[in-house]
Amino acid sequence: DVFGKFRPEELELLVCGSTELDFEALEKVTNYQDGFTESSATCKDFWSIVHSFNTEEKKKLLFFITGSDRVPIKGLASLSFHISRNGPDSDRLPTAHTCFNHLLLPDYKNRDKLEKFLKIAIQNSQGFGLK
């Protein structure tokens, strides 16, 4: 029996993934593309907003980006995560390519607009579509 070789907590980790939502670790390994850099105002605002999220909002963001609200066994730092500039400021919501852990953000003109649209996107995403 293969399951008998694991302690209960090891088996839980294999089935459920890590429970630690360490977005600081994810921020450190993020790759920026299409005109965004780590120091772009929109990216700085994005991380500031994400770090202010409660646990439920962080899980919804993780689901929006990856298609799963579960943290990989090796943690968020093990993800290959990309943030791309998706055009200039607009009224479009952020989008994501979940298969590639790729977030596309318009270059919103301010933090408040980014936070509003990001929350709308994560609160209304459902798998491969919107509610």
ABEGO torsion letter per residue (X at the ends): XAAAABBAAAAAAAAAEBABBBAAAAAAABBBBGGBBAABAAAAAAAAAAAABBAAAAAAAAAAAAGBABBBAAEAAABBBBBBBBEBBBABBBBBBAAAGBBBBBBBABAAAAAAAAAAAAAABBEABBX
